[in-house]
Amino acid sequence: MTAGPSAATAVVGVIGDPVAHSLSPRLHNAAFRALGIDWVSVGFPVAAGSLAPALSGMAALGIRGLSVTMPHKSEAARLVSARTPIAELLGAVNCVWPDGGGIRGDNTDGAGLLAALARQAGFDPAGRRCLVVGAGGAARAVVAALAGEGAEVVVVNRSPEPAARAAALAGADGRVGVPGDAATADLVVNATPLGMRPGDALPLEPGLVPDGALAVDLIYHPSPTPWLGALRSRGVEALDGLGMLVHQAALQIERWTGLAAPVDAMWRAVVDAPGPGPGRH
């Protein structure tokens, strides 16, 4: 790899609003260094309503890939010329790259969570009871991923119609539930933004989570959130969203470069690094 970016350097980035807090460039650049390739990742702030010209600019400038974050995931799914099956199912895209004369979109969120569960907790969803709090884009990705591995999935959400749509992604193994269903869950996932800011309500009463369950909060900063802190004080195994962030970014590296991502190097880049602002990914 060269000493620094040059005219020959391949460029990727993260687009969203805001992106200043994003750990994605740090993760991507750690991977590029470990792989020894002349690539660089940067942040591109793109306001709502400006995604279409941003994607056109990507093609015109020869940018090799983009990580797509809030608020653009749903619009990106509509704008790309081709979608992977999971992106098609979810109607949301978090990763794009040039493909022939067009742009292909993928969603690596759910697969990133599965990889994090396996690495951090040795958790296999097959045949397990899982409860997901929330029904937005992140929750939908989690529901589809868990169900795809053979889990039973219960969705808890304040609004019943979005909950039903999310649960439907699990087919016969999905249903809308109530907070009390956490009592029989093997895995409980907070897929809402509750906990990102001081004064947020708890996404789920911690006392409802059984002692032997695994809990995951998709928020990676602040960590622990008040919910995770309450669970850990009881001895419940509880993970923040950093693992999902690392592994979904690793899958993006593989989509863009065709190379196996150096996951250990990506972990080292963020575990002891200064924290970003509040966020998921």
C-alpha positions as CSV (number, residue, x, y, z in Angstrom):
1,M,0.0,0.0,0.0
2,T,1.2,3.5,-0.7
3,A,2.2,6.0,2.0
4,G,-1.0,7.9,1.5
5,P,-3.9,8.5,-1.0
6,S,-2.8,9.3,-4.5
7,A,-4.5,9.7,-7.9
8,A,-4.5,5.9,-8.1
9,T,-6.2,5.3,-4.8
10,A,-9.6,3.6,-4.9
11,V,-12.2,5.5,-2.9
12,V,-15.1,4.3,-0.9
13,G,-17.2,6.0,1.7
14,V,-20.2,6.3,4.0
15,I,-23.1,8.5,3.1
16,G,-25.8,9.8,5.5
17,D,-26.9,12.7,7.6
18,P,-25.1,13.0,9.9
19,V,-21.9,11.0,9.2
20,A,-19.3,12.8,11.3
21,H,-19.9,10.3,14.1
22,S,-19.6,7.2,11.9
23,L,-17.0,4.5,12.7
24,S,-17.3,3.1,9.2
25,P,-14.3,4.9,7.7
26,R,-12.2,3.8,10.6
27,L,-13.3,0.2,10.1
28,H,-12.8,0.3,6.3
29,N,-9.4,1.9,6.5
30,A,-8.2,-0.6,9.1
31,A,-9.2,-3.4,6.7
32,F,-7.5,-1.8,3.7
33,R,-4.3,-1.4,5.7
34,A,-4.4,-5.0,6.8
35,L,-5.1,-6.2,3.3
36,G,-2.2,-4.0,1.9
37,I,-4.4,-2.4,-0.8
38,D,-4.4,1.2,-2.0
39,W,-8.0,2.0,-1.0
40,V,-9.3,4.8,1.3
41,S,-12.7,5.3,3.0
42,V,-14.1,8.8,3.8
43,G,-17.4,10.3,5.0
44,F,-19.8,12.0,2.6
45,P,-22.6,14.0,4.3
46,V,-25.6,13.7,2.1
47,A,-28.9,15.4,3.2
48,A,-32.3,13.8,2.8
49,G,-33.5,14.3,-0.8
50,S,-30.0,14.4,-2.3
51,L,-29.4,10.7,-2.6
52,A,-30.1,10.4,-6.3
53,P,-27.4,12.9,-7.4
54,A,-25.0,11.4,-4.9
55,L,-25.4,8.0,-6.5
56,S,-24.9,9.6,-9.9
57,G,-21.8,11.3,-8.6
58,M,-20.5,8.0,-7.3
59,A,-20.7,6.5,-10.8
60,A,-19.3,9.6,-12.5
61,L,-16.3,9.8,-10.0
62,G,-15.5,6.1,-10.1
63,I,-16.1,5.6,-6.4
64,R,-15.9,1.9,-5.7
65,G,-18.5,1.5,-3.0
66,L,-20.6,3.3,-0.4
67,S,-21.9,2.4,3.0
68,V,-25.5,3.8,3.2
69,T,-26.8,4.9,6.6
70,M,-29.7,7.0,7.9
71,P,-31.8,8.5,6.4
72,H,-31.2,6.9,3.0
73,K,-31.5,3.1,3.3
74,S,-35.1,2.8,1.9
75,E,-34.6,5.4,-0.8
76,A,-31.3,3.6,-1.9
77,A,-33.3,0.4,-2.3
78,R,-35.6,2.2,-4.8
79,L,-32.7,3.9,-6.7
80,V,-30.2,1.1,-7.3
81,S,-30.5,-0.8,-10.5
82,A,-30.2,-4.3,-8.9
83,R,-30.7,-5.6,-5.4
84,T,-29.5,-8.7,-3.6
85,P,-32.4,-11.0,-2.4
86,I,-32.2,-9.8,1.2
87,A,-32.2,-6.1,0.1
88,E,-35.2,-6.9,-2.1
89,L,-37.0,-8.5,0.8
90,L,-36.3,-5.7,3.3
91,G,-36.7,-2.8,0.9
92,A,-33.6,-1.3,2.4
93,V,-30.0,-1.1,1.3
94,N,-26.9,-0.3,3.4
95,C,-24.2,-1.0,0.8
96,V,-23.9,-0.1,-2.8
97,W,-21.2,-0.7,-5.5
98,P,-20.9,-0.3,-9.3
99,D,-22.1,-3.4,-11.2
100,G,-21.7,-3.4,-14.9
101,G,-23.4,-0.2,-16.1
102,G,-25.5,0.1,-12.9
103,I,-25.4,0.1,-9.1
104,R,-26.1,-3.0,-7.0
105,G,-27.4,-2.7,-3.5
106,D,-27.2,-5.1,-0.6
107,N,-28.2,-5.1,3.1
108,T,-25.5,-6.6,5.4
109,D,-27.1,-5.6,8.7
110,G,-28.8,-8.9,9.6
111,A,-25.8,-11.0,8.5
112,G,-23.6,-8.7,10.5
113,L,-25.6,-9.4,13.6
114,L,-25.5,-13.2,13.1
115,A,-21.7,-13.1,12.7
116,A,-21.4,-11.0,15.9
117,L,-23.7,-13.3,17.9
118,A,-21.5,-16.3,16.8
119,R,-18.2,-14.6,17.5
120,Q,-19.1,-12.8,20.8
121,A,-21.5,-15.3,22.4
122,G,-21.4,-18.5,20.4
123,F,-25.1,-18.1,19.9
124,D,-26.8,-20.2,17.2
125,P,-30.4,-19.0,16.5
126,A,-31.6,-22.3,15.1
127,G,-34.6,-23.5,17.1
128,R,-34.3,-20.6,19.6
129,R,-36.9,-18.1,20.8
130,C,-36.0,-14.6,19.9
131,L,-37.7,-11.3,20.8
132,V,-37.1,-8.1,18.8
133,V,-38.1,-4.7,20.2
134,G,-38.9,-2.3,17.3
135,A,-40.2,-2.6,13.8
136,G,-38.0,-0.2,11.8
137,G,-35.3,-1.0,9.2
138,A,-32.8,-2.4,11.7
139,A,-35.5,-4.5,13.4
140,R,-36.7,-5.9,10.0
141,A,-33.1,-6.9,9.1
142,V,-32.7,-8.7,12.5
143,V,-36.1,-10.5,12.2
144,A,-35.3,-11.7,8.6
145,A,-31.8,-12.8,9.6
146,L,-32.9,-14.7,12.7
147,A,-35.8,-16.4,11.0
148,G,-33.5,-17.4,8.1
149,E,-31.4,-19.3,10.6
150,G,-34.4,-21.2,12.0
151,A,-35.4,-19.0,15.0
152,E,-38.9,-18.3,16.3
153,V,-39.2,-14.5,16.3
154,V,-41.6,-12.3,18.3
155,V,-41.8,-8.6,17.5
156,V,-42.8,-6.1,20.2
157,N,-43.5,-2.6,19.0
158,R,-45.8,0.3,20.1
159,S,-47.5,0.5,16.7
160,P,-49.2,-2.8,15.7
161,E,-49.2,-2.4,12.0
162,P,-45.4,-2.0,11.6
163,A,-44.9,-4.9,14.1
164,A,-47.1,-7.1,11.9
165,R,-45.1,-6.2,8.8
166,A,-41.8,-7.0,10.6
167,A,-43.1,-10.2,12.0
168,A,-44.3,-11.3,8.6
169,L,-40.7,-11.4,7.4
170,A,-40.3,-14.5,9.6
171,G,-43.2,-16.3,7.9
172,A,-44.9,-19.0,10.1
173,D,-42.1,-18.5,12.7
174,G,-42.9,-14.9,13.3
175,R,-45.7,-13.2,15.3
176,V,-46.5,-9.9,17.1
177,G,-46.0,-10.2,20.8
178,V,-46.1,-8.2,24.1
179,P,-43.3,-7.3,26.4
180,G,-44.1,-10.2,28.7
181,D,-43.0,-12.6,25.9
182,A,-39.4,-11.8,26.9
183,A,-39.8,-14.2,29.8
184,T,-39.4,-17.2,27.5
185,A,-36.9,-15.7,25.1
186,D,-33.4,-17.0,24.5
187,L,-32.4,-13.8,22.8
188,V,-33.7,-10.3,23.3
189,V,-32.7,-7.5,20.8
190,N,-33.3,-3.8,21.2
191,A,-33.6,-2.6,17.6
192,T,-35.0,0.9,18.6
193,P,-33.0,4.1,19.1
194,L,-34.1,4.3,22.7
195,G,-30.9,4.7,24.8
196,M,-29.0,6.9,22.4
197,R,-29.8,10.1,24.3
198,P,-30.1,11.0,27.9
199,G,-33.6,10.7,29.3
200,D,-34.7,8.1,26.8
201,A,-37.2,5.6,28.1
202,L,-36.0,2.0,28.4
203,P,-37.0,-0.1,25.3
204,L,-38.1,-3.0,27.6
205,E,-38.4,-3.4,31.3
206,P,-35.1,-5.1,32.2
207,G,-36.8,-7.4,34.8
208,L,-38.7,-9.1,32.0
209,V,-35.5,-10.5,30.5
210,P,-34.7,-13.9,32.0
211,D,-31.3,-14.6,33.7
212,G,-30.2,-17.2,31.1
213,A,-31.1,-15.1,28.0
214,L,-28.7,-13.2,25.8
215,A,-29.5,-9.5,25.3
216,V,-28.3,-7.3,22.5
217,D,-28.7,-3.5,22.0
218,L,-27.9,-2.4,18.5
219,I,-26.8,0.9,19.8
220,Y,-23.0,1.0,20.0
221,H,-22.6,4.5,21.6
222,P,-23.2,5.2,24.4
223,S,-22.2,1.9,25.8
224,P,-23.5,0.5,27.9
225,T,-26.9,2.1,27.4
226,P,-29.0,2.3,30.6
227,W,-30.9,-0.9,29.5
228,L,-27.7,-2.9,29.0
229,G,-26.3,-1.5,32.3
230,A,-29.4,-2.7,34.2
231,L,-29.2,-6.1,32.6
232,R,-25.5,-6.5,33.3
233,S,-26.0,-5.5,36.9
234,R,-28.2,-8.6,37.2
235,G,-25.6,-10.8,35.6
236,V,-27.4,-11.1,32.2
237,E,-25.1,-11.5,29.2
238,A,-25.6,-8.3,27.3
239,L,-23.8,-7.1,24.2
240,D,-23.8,-3.6,22.6
241,G,-24.1,-3.0,18.8
242,L,-20.4,-2.7,18.1
243,G,-20.1,-6.4,17.0
244,M,-22.9,-5.9,14.5
245,L,-21.3,-2.7,13.2
246,V,-17.9,-4.4,12.7
247,H,-19.3,-7.5,11.0
248,Q,-21.7,-5.6,8.7
249,A,-18.8,-3.4,7.7
250,A,-16.6,-6.5,7.1
251,L,-19.2,-7.9,4.7
252,Q,-19.2,-4.5,2.8
253,I,-15.4,-4.8,2.4
254,E,-15.9,-8.2,0.8
255,R,-18.6,-6.9,-1.6
256,W,-16.4,-4.1,-2.7
257,T,-13.0,-5.7,-3.0
258,G,-13.8,-9.4,-3.5
259,L,-11.3,-10.2,-0.7
260,A,-11.9,-11.8,2.7
261,A,-12.2,-9.1,5.3
262,P,-9.6,-9.0,8.1
263,V,-12.2,-9.0,10.9
264,D,-9.6,-9.1,13.7
265,A,-7.9,-6.0,12.4
266,M,-11.2,-4.2,12.2
267,W,-12.1,-5.1,15.8
268,R,-8.7,-3.8,17.0
269,A,-9.4,-0.5,15.2
270,V,-12.5,0.3,17.3
271,V,-12.4,-1.6,20.6
272,D,-9.8,0.7,22.2
273,A,-10.5,3.8,20.0
274,P,-12.1,7.0,21.4
275,G,-15.9,6.7,21.2
276,P,-18.0,8.5,18.5
277,G,-21.1,10.5,19.0
278,P,-24.4,8.7,19.8
279,G,-25.3,6.2,17.1
280,R,-25.9,2.8,15.6
281,H,-24.3,2.7,12.1
